Amino acid sequence: MNRLSFGSTVLGNSPEQWQDYLESIGIVQTKVAQRVTEAALLGGLIESGINRKLLILSDGARQFNILIHGLCWVHAERIIRKLEGSTAEFRENIEEVQTLLWEYYQQLICLSRSPECRAKGVPICSL
């Protein structure tokens, strides 16, 4: 397959037109079409002026390692959970970091969902 090149040319205004375009250049496999579509959507956002410093949160899979990449809360905590402290102090430190992470997460949820929490000035812990 030839290399794709992207520009500011509109290749379709509907899902059907986009699918027709993909088929016209020989992209018929679902996974390949999905990746090309995702790349085109991201390229379109960047072309239209969206900040290139977008943040991608994922489970750490390599295909998401683009732009600014961070792990979601669950996957970040899994890495911490896998740590094995060699001393009692290290194990306590690991447990403390896990606790702080989830407390911080719960506070963020509370602040984002509840005007009462914001009004009460619920403190956000600092890591």
Buried (B, 14 or more C-beta within 10 A) or exposed (E): EEEEEBEEEEBEEEEEEBBEBBEEEEBEEEEEBEEBBEEBEBEBEBEEEEEEEEEEBBEBEEEBEEEEBEBEBEBBBEEEEEEEEEEEEEEEEBEEBBEEBEEBBEBEEBBEEEEEBEEEEEEEEEE
